[in-house]
Amino acid sequence: MLRLDEHEPRVFSHACVQLGATTTAVMAMHRMPLSFLFLFLLLPLVHPALPGPDLDPYTVLGLSRKASPAEIKRVYKRLAKEWHPDKNKNPGAEDMFIKITKSYEVLSNEDKRTHYDRYGQLKDTQPFFPHREGFTFDQTFLHFPFKNQRDFSEHKHGLHFTHYVQRVVPESHVRPYLIKVISDWCFNCIHIEPVWTELVQELEALGVGIGVVDVGLDRRLANHLGAHRTPSILGLVSGRVSFFHYAVTKELLLQFVEELLPPRLVDKVTDHTQAQFLGSWHQLNQPHILLFDQAPSVPLLFKLAAFTHRQYVRFGYVDQSLSDTSELQKRFSINSYAATMLLFREGADKPADIIQVKQLKRPIVDDFVSNNRFLNAPRLVNQKMFDELCPVKQFHRRRKFCVLLITDEEQTLGLQAFVSFAATNCREVLRFTYVYRRLQQPLCEVLMHDAALLPPQVLILERRAEAKVLFTPVSQWNGTEEDQLHLREALLRLQADPSILKHESTLPPINNEFASMFVLRWIYALCDYLSDVIEDVLHNNWKEMMPIVSLIFSALFILFGTVIVQAISDSSDDKPLKPKPKEVPAAGPNSSRVPKRSFVEVTELTDITYISNLVRLRPGHLNIVLVLSHTSKNSLLSKFAKEVYSFSGSETLHFSFLNLDKHMQWMRALLDQAKEPIPLGREEEMDQRSEQGRDQRLNQGVVDYSGVVMALNGHKKYLCLFKPVCTGEESSKPCEEKDSSVTSRSSHSLWGPHKLDRLGLWMERLLEGSLPRYHLPVWPDIHTISPK
């Protein structure tokens, strides 16, 4: 790994020198004549209008753009012999021979073929300005080092949008692509260049496609790929883009390329699984290739070859270093010092072809597979196989004939005899194939109806157009010696006189027997789409996906909230209404909450509850304490509950009572420790409106605090005081007369409940904060409240 600070000063200084040279060039341009400068600038704009070449090498040779070098060479030799002017007396043979030779020169040269595939032009007809998506002034005149001093491989592997869509994406189904996205003035792009150059040389030899996208030249392609930063490295397999997210090292990039390939491309074969592997040719309708090598894992070269030819051949790998592969090596006499490839067709006892080399290379593997892509008599399973086995006639000397067997699955003996006959009589111009009438019913009905045939039947046919064929029936086929003799005689007659194909018919398209069901295809497409979306959200296009994701989550949150609110409202409607208490005073304007219960919880202030209800009371909380005695307990508690009920909904108010008969000592200690006098002394406690009652209490030495209510703030150590009053609501006699007729304790017990008549007003003032506060340095000790 290269560090950024090691190369930045040198690169930047070089860029400054080049920028100075560019400035000099621009200043020199100002001295040019205006007309010459205008024509010079107009040249790049005229380039798109230049006509393309008349020669299409692929059309002349009759090849597809995916043709391998071995196939190109083989077709060229055949066409050169056919159209050579010394052998072909056709007036246009010489021109055709020149076109064939020139087409082969283009397609056999890798650089010329790549140039033609990318630009659609031959290299000798290339205009002065190379074709690019658009044109900018600095592409022609401003030669910065980050543009012109890049490696030639970047220009060789450069991609633009049209080339990517028309060429790269279709090719990604047969070979993976590794694409690098770069931009101008990208220092990290320079740092990864040595690793990239070394990796490209190795991967190109393995058959991996390489591409380079310059954001400055084609931002459309970069956005299409989802590359929003540079440098970015991504892989393309079967049209799907995957990004590389790790450190740029050769080992990790090779692992990334290997992970791009689908799983189970190559089966690992041992002595126990070789029979199952080689015996599956009938179900898969493919030849099988076994590679013997010493490597513990399957080589990347073999995996790439298996990916390219997976539709034609099944690949297996045998690790020669394992003990459970010794029988296979001994059976086929494998040399342990060189890589060996065995090809099996219908028979598993003896390989149909073999190749052994010390160093396995990709062209060798491709040539070996291309020459053995089909069985001796493969089953016709789709239209693509039909087009390759029985191509349409193009020239007089390139006629190809197909021997077709129409049979049923039950006719195994006849099919085995047909396969054996094909193995001994198969040639380049003559291919053998068979179909099951149940699986290819439209094709069989057309061929058998026109000739009034009955299965199993052998026919010889030749394709004259895309759907038009000439054919002739041979005989019914049961695999006997007589049937084989009739077929051999028919082939000899066909070689001497092709006009024996006297029936003509238009064939329907071949059914794809290996096509998955519609539901499965829909599920696979959905899985691919979801995986692409997840990849975009996590790595690639998260900036573009964020608004969509935010919208989706917002909609889900609103929907979820609506459901929850509706469920809560429905449950509250279903609950029966609780009956209201008989006597509930109206809530005061300052009450904080509506009471939740129909009763008031009042606890006794004792040595057990002293700490929690007073000393350690939470800040902001008040404990409303009612002072009472044994004789006035019942009446005062009932009145106290009615008066404070409307305030019981507040969480900051607690309600307690203090029994004077038990805790008189604490009450006196409380009054004595106050910083300022509390107007509740012995003289203040006497009823000042009754002289006689006051004299009696003083004489007896008895002070009654019952009916006093204190609001105690345990945190700030202060109290607010409510002194009882007599309103005389239950008797027409004044309070003086009541007090004068009885002793102090008995007289107070008569009008005791009315002492709290104005407690509700006092509570409202308490909550307003308008009551006087009496502070204490400390609360009385706990032993003062302990019972004697």
PyMOL commands that set and color helices and strands:
alter all, ss='L'
color gray80, all
select helices_A, chain A and resi 4-6+8-29+34-49+57-61+69-83+93-108+110-119+123-125+137-140+145-148+152-156+161-171+187-191+193-206+219-225+250-260+274-278+281-284+300-308+323-331+362-370+383-389+396-398+412-425+441-451+481-496+498-500+518-538+542-574+610-615+633-647+660-672+682-685+691-700+735-741+744-756+759-768+782-784
alter helices_A, ss='H'
color red, helices_A
select strands_A, chain A and resi 177-182+209-214+232-237+240-243+266-268+288-293+314-319+339-344+353-357+401-407+430-436+457-463+468-476+503-506+602-604+622-628+653-659+709-713+718-722+774-775
alter strands_A, ss='S'
color yellow, strands_A
deselect
rebuild
show_as cartoon
